[in-house]
Amino acid sequence: MDTQVTLCNKRDTRGIALSHKTSVDNALFRHLVENSNIPLIGSAAGSLLVALAQMSSSDSKLVFGWMLLVQLTVGFRYLLVRRCRARLKNGDFDFDQARRYAWTLGFSGIAWGLGGLFVLNSTPAGTVVIITAIQAMVMGSALTLGAFLPAFYAFAIPATIPMVTVLLISREDSNFVLALYSILFLLLFISIARRFSRSLSDTLQLSFEKEELVNALTDAYDQQARLAKTDSLTQLANRRHFDEVLDKEIARLQRSGEPLSLLILDVDHFKAYNDNYGHIAGDECLKQIAGVFQRNLNRTSDLAARYGGEEFAGVMPGTEHPGTILLAEQIRADVEALKILHGKSLTAPHVTISLGVATFNCAQLKSSSHAVAIADKLLYRAKTEGRNRVVALNATNATELLAN
């Protein structure tokens, strides 16, 4: 048994971890997409600056064509970003699709990598511009694309490697140093991007765990609050909640002038039922009657409660007296229709109920206990007059009723 519980707990933990990972991946990809404008603008502006610096070289036409290629990749990236933003807005996230999207940044990386080939025939100043521009793009991508590492790798590596290769094969000492510098620079920003991604992931993970904890605590609080208001056997409102609601409704209806109907019912000869059939059968009987009671008091403003023992009470704000009588008669008939065998009943061969019903003008009520006392007295009359019946009063003469 303990082994089964342990295995279940492991599965639950794994499920939560997978859920968190999906949420983190989603958030990282969202961060990438939402911050795409900066690298797009940087790519467009950087390629223009490189082209301007190379216009006086013999490769000016090739440089111009390269700049157009970069601008085309920027336009392509812009359309993809818009599409991804729309999908994320609709809650449509799939990690494989996000990964494929990230690798399309390789188009931009390759385009910039082709620009690195211009150092072959460039002037010293032009070489500095090209190297600086490419390294600046890599540096910027570490903080913008680094949130989603596949996107960073897809851009930074193909953007850097062609330039480094050209510098290494040129056999000039200065270019060799620049190549080593560029490699170190790339490794440095790979490390920065990885740390940035890990830090952002940890922050998001912690955020989701805190959110989950808050939700769990909120659910637990709601559950405890519900249990504090609920009778454990019948799942109706308990006596405390009944008293609270009745007080509030009387105060509210005193201001609005609407009527309030109150119903109290008692299961006839229930002690004899318990003694004959046992407490388990007695509990089942009460649960069936509670189900009938709840089904009939089905408005959101109504309250069905277990008042205590075999007594139930209902609060019906805004219900006129004729409607209350019909409702009480329906409840009585529905309980009788359950045909719960009661061999010790002096009223019928099956379980029956008696009901006291009163409709009040709340301005006349002194307190909620005043209303309950009137309904309880009507219930007593129903029981003394033979049980299995409804005794109702439109309690305009409430004071006189209590005096009798």
C-alpha positions in Angstrom: 0.0 0.0 0.0 2.8 2.4 1.0 4.6 1.5 -2.3 1.5 2.4 -4.3 1.2 5.7 -2.6 4.9 6.4 -3.2 4.6 5.6 -6.9 1.5 7.8 -7.2 3.3 10.7 -5.5 6.2 10.3 -7.9 3.9 10.4 -10.8 2.2 13.5 -9.5 5.5 15.2 -8.9 6.7 14.3 -12.4 3.4 15.6 -13.8 3.8 18.9 -12.0 7.4 19.2 -13.1 6.4 18.5 -16.8 3.6 21.1 -16.4 6.1 23.6 -15.0 8.6 22.9 -17.8 5.9 23.5 -20.5 4.9 26.7 -18.8 8.5 27.9 -18.6 9.2 27.0 -22.2 6.0 28.9 -23.2 7.1 31.9 -21.2 10.7 31.8 -22.6 9.4 31.6 -26.2 6.9 34.4 -25.4 9.8 36.6 -24.1 11.7 35.9 -27.4 8.8 36.9 -29.6 7.8 39.9 -27.5 11.3 41.2 -27.7 11.9 40.6 -31.4 11.6 44.2 -32.5 15.0 45.1 -31.1 17.1 42.5 -33.0 15.0 43.2 -36.2 15.8 46.9 -36.0 19.4 46.2 -35.1 19.8 43.8 -38.0 18.3 46.3 -40.5 20.4 49.2 -39.2 23.6 47.2 -38.9 23.5 45.9 -42.4 23.0 49.4 -43.7 26.0 50.7 -41.8 28.2 47.9 -43.1 27.0 48.5 -46.6 27.8 52.2 -46.4 31.3 51.4 -45.0 32.0 49.1 -48.0 30.6 51.2 -50.8 34.0 52.4 -51.9 35.4 48.9 -52.2 35.5 46.8 -55.3 32.8 44.6 -53.9 30.3 47.4 -53.6 27.7 45.6 -55.8 28.0 42.4 -53.8 27.7 44.4 -50.6 24.6 46.1 -51.8 23.1 42.7 -52.7 24.1 41.4 -49.3 22.4 44.3 -47.6 19.2 43.6 -49.6 19.4 39.9 -48.5 19.6 41.0 -44.8 16.7 43.4 -45.3 14.7 40.5 -46.9 15.4 38.3 -43.9 14.3 41.1 -41.6 11.0 41.3 -43.5 10.6 37.6 -43.3 11.4 37.5 -39.6 8.9 40.4 -39.0 6.0 38.4 -40.7 6.9 35.3 -38.6 7.0 37.3 -35.4 3.5 38.7 -36.2 2.2 35.2 -36.8 3.7 33.8 -33.6 2.3 36.7 -31.6 -1.2 36.0 -32.9 -0.8 32.3 -32.0 0.4 33.0 -28.5 -2.4 35.5 -28.0 -4.8 32.6 -28.8 -3.0 30.4 -26.3 -1.6 28.2 -29.1 1.8 27.0 -28.0 3.7 23.9 -29.1 7.4 23.5 -28.2 8.3 21.7 -31.4 6.8 24.5 -33.4 8.6 27.1 -31.2 11.9 25.2 -31.8 11.3 25.3 -35.6 10.5 29.0 -35.4 13.7 29.6 -33.4 15.9 27.7 -36.0 14.5 30.0 -38.7 16.8 32.6 -37.1 19.5 30.7 -38.9 18.5 32.6 -42.1 19.5 35.8 -40.4 22.7 34.2 -39.0 23.7 32.9 -42.5 23.0 36.3 -44.0 25.2 38.0 -41.5 27.8 35.2 -41.9 28.0 36.0 -45.6 28.7 39.6 -44.7 31.7 38.4 -42.8 33.3 37.2 -46.1 33.8 40.8 -47.1 36.8 41.1 -44.8 38.8 39.4 -47.6 38.9 42.5 -49.7 38.0 45.2 -47.2 40.1 48.1 -46.0 41.4 48.0 -42.4 38.6 50.4 -41.5 36.0 48.4 -43.3 37.2 45.2 -41.6 36.8 46.9 -38.2 33.3 47.9 -39.2 32.3 44.4 -40.3 33.8 42.7 -37.2 32.3 45.3 -34.9 28.9 45.0 -36.6 28.8 41.2 -36.4 30.0 41.1 -32.8 27.5 43.7 -31.8 24.7 41.6 -33.4 26.0 38.6 -31.4 26.2 40.6 -28.2 22.7 41.9 -28.7 21.3 38.5 -29.5 22.7 37.1 -26.2 20.3 39.3 -24.3 17.3 39.2 -26.7 17.5 35.7 -28.2 19.3 34.2 -25.3 16.0 33.6 -23.5 15.4 30.8 -25.9 18.8 29.2 -26.5 18.0 27.4 -29.8 17.2 30.9 -31.3 20.6 32.3 -30.0 22.6 29.4 -31.4 20.8 29.5 -34.7 21.8 33.1 -35.2 25.2 33.6 -33.4 27.1 30.6 -34.7 26.5 30.9 -38.5 26.9 34.7 -38.1 30.4 34.3 -36.7 32.0 31.2 -38.1 32.4 32.5 -41.8 34.2 35.7 -40.7 36.5 33.7 -38.3 37.3 31.2 -41.1 38.2 34.0 -43.5 40.4 35.7 -40.9 42.2 32.4 -40.1 43.0 31.5 -43.7 44.3 35.0 -44.6 47.7 34.1 -42.9 48.2 37.6 -41.6 49.2 37.8 -37.9 46.8 40.7 -37.2 43.9 38.7 -38.8 44.8 35.6 -36.8 44.6 37.7 -33.6 41.2 39.1 -34.7 40.0 35.6 -35.4 41.0 34.4 -31.9 39.4 37.5 -30.4 36.2 36.8 -32.3 36.1 33.1 -31.2 36.7 34.2 -27.5 34.0 36.8 -28.0 31.6 34.2 -29.3 32.4 31.8 -26.4 31.9 34.6 -23.9 28.5 35.5 -25.2 27.4 31.8 -25.4 28.2 31.7 -21.7 26.3 34.9 -21.1 23.3 33.7 -23.1 23.3 30.4 -21.2 23.4 32.1 -17.9 20.7 34.5 -18.9 18.5 31.7 -20.1 19.1 29.7 -17.0 18.4 32.7 -14.7 15.3 33.6 -16.6 14.1 30.0 -16.5 14.7 29.8 -12.7 12.8 33.0 -12.1 9.9 31.8 -14.2 10.0 28.4 -12.5 9.9 30.1 -9.1 7.1 32.3 -10.3 5.0 29.4 -11.4 5.6 27.5 -8.2 4.6 30.5 -6.2 1.5 30.9 -8.3 0.7 27.2 -7.8 1.2 27.5 -4.1 -1.1 30.5 -3.9 -3.7 28.7 -5.9 -3.4 25.6 -3.7 -3.7 27.8 -0.6 -6.7 29.6 -2.1 -8.4 26.3 -3.0 -7.7 25.0 0.5 -9.1 28.1 2.1 -12.2 27.9 -0.1 -12.6 24.2 0.8 -12.3 25.0 4.5 -14.8 27.9 4.1 -17.2 25.6 2.3 -16.8 22.9 4.9 -17.4 25.4 7.7 -20.8 26.2 6.1 -21.8 22.7 5.1 -23.4 19.8 6.9 -21.2 16.8 6.4 -24.0 14.3 6.1 -26.4 16.0 3.8 -24.2 18.5 2.1 -26.8 21.2 2.8 -25.9 24.4 4.6 -25.4 23.9 8.3 -27.1 25.7 11.2 -24.4 28.4 11.5 -24.7 29.3 7.8 -28.5 29.2 8.0 -28.4 31.7 10.9 -26.0 34.0 9.0 -28.0 34.0 5.8 -31.3 34.6 7.6 -29.9 37.6 9.4 -28.6 39.1 6.2 -31.8 38.5 4.2 -34.0 40.0 6.9 -31.8 43.1 7.0 -31.8 43.4 3.2 -35.5 42.8 2.8 -36.4 45.3 5.5 -34.9 47.9 3.2 -36.4 46.6 0.0 -39.9 45.8 1.4 -40.0 42.3 -0.3 -41.4 39.3 1.6 -39.4 36.6 3.2 -40.7 33.0 3.4 -39.3 30.6 6.0 -39.9 26.8 6.0 -39.0 24.3 8.8 -39.7 20.6 8.3 -39.3 17.6 10.6 -39.2 13.9 9.7 -42.2 12.2 11.3 -41.3 9.5 14.0 -37.7 9.6 13.0 -36.5 8.3 16.4 -38.6 5.2 15.9 -37.1 4.9 12.4 -33.6 5.0 13.8 -34.4 2.6 16.6 -35.9 0.1 14.2 -33.6 0.3 11.2 -30.3 1.6 12.7 -28.4 4.8 12.4 -26.8 4.0 9.0 -30.3 3.6 7.5 -31.3 6.7 9.3 -28.5 8.7 7.8 -29.4 7.4 4.3 -33.0 8.5 4.9 -31.9 12.0 5.9 -29.7 12.2 2.8 -32.6 11.3 0.5 -34.9 13.9 2.1 -32.1 16.5 1.8 -31.9 15.7 -1.9 -35.6 16.4 -2.3 -35.3 19.6 -0.3 -32.3 20.9 -2.3 -34.0 20.1 -5.6 -37.1 22.1 -4.7 -35.2 25.1 -3.2 -33.3 25.5 -6.5 -33.1 29.3 -7.0 -29.8 30.9 -6.4 -31.3 33.1 -3.7 -32.9 30.2 -1.8 -31.1 28.4 1.0 -31.7 24.8 2.1 -30.1 23.9 5.4 -30.0 21.1 7.9 -31.3 22.8 11.0 -30.4 20.0 13.4 -31.1 16.3 13.8 -34.0 15.4 11.6 -35.1 19.0 11.1 -34.4 21.0 7.9 -35.0 24.7 7.3 -35.3 26.8 4.1 -35.0 30.5 3.4 -36.8 31.9 0.4 -36.3 35.6 -0.1 -38.8 37.4 -2.3 -41.3 34.5 -2.3 -45.0 35.3 -1.9 -47.1 33.2 0.5 -49.1 31.3 -2.2 -45.9 30.2 -3.9 -44.4 29.1 -0.6 -47.4 26.9 0.2 -47.2 25.2 -3.2 -43.5 24.6 -2.7 -44.0 23.1 0.7 -46.7 20.8 -0.5 -44.4 19.7 -3.4 -41.6 18.9 -0.9 -44.0 16.9 1.3 -45.4 15.0 -1.7 -41.9 14.3 -3.1 -40.7 12.9 0.2 -43.8 10.7 0.5 -43.1 9.5 -3.1 -39.7 8.2 -2.0 -41.6 5.3 -0.4 -39.0 4.8 2.3 -40.4 2.0 4.4 -41.2 2.9 8.0 -42.8 0.0 9.9 -42.9 1.9 13.2 -44.6 5.1 11.9 -48.0 5.9 13.4 -48.7 8.1 10.4 -48.1 6.0 7.3 -46.2 2.9 6.2 -43.5 5.0 4.8 -41.4 8.0 5.8 -43.4 11.3 5.9 -42.6 14.9 6.9 -44.4 17.8 8.6 -43.8 21.4 7.6 -44.3 24.8 9.2 -44.2 27.7 6.7 -44.4 31.4 7.3 -44.2 34.4 5.0 -43.1 37.7 6.7 -43.1 41.4 6.1 -39.6 41.8 7.4 -40.3 45.2 8.9 -42.5 43.4 11.5 -39.7 41.1 12.5 -37.7 41.8 15.7 -35.0 39.3 14.8 -34.2 36.1 12.9 -35.1 34.1 16.1 -38.5 35.8 16.0 -39.1 34.4 12.5 -37.7 30.9 13.4 -40.0 30.8 16.5 -43.1 31.5 14.4 -42.2 28.8 11.7 -41.3 26.4 14.5 -44.7 27.0 16.1 -46.4 26.3 12.8 -44.4 23.0 12.5 -45.6 22.0 16.0 -49.2 22.6 14.9 -48.6 20.4 11.9 -47.3 17.6 14.1 -50.2 17.9 16.7 -52.8 18.0 13.9 -51.7 14.5 12.6 -48.3 15.0 10.8 -47.6 14.5 7.1 -49.0 18.0 6.4 -48.2 21.6 5.9 -49.3 24.4 8.2 -48.7 27.8 6.7 -49.3 31.4 7.8 -49.0 34.7 6.1 -47.6 36.1 9.3 -49.1 39.6 9.4 -50.3 38.7 12.9 -47.0 37.3 14.0 -47.0 38.8 17.5 -50.4 37.3 18.2 -49.3 33.9 17.0 -46.4 33.8 19.4 -48.6 34.9 22.3 -51.0 32.0 21.7 
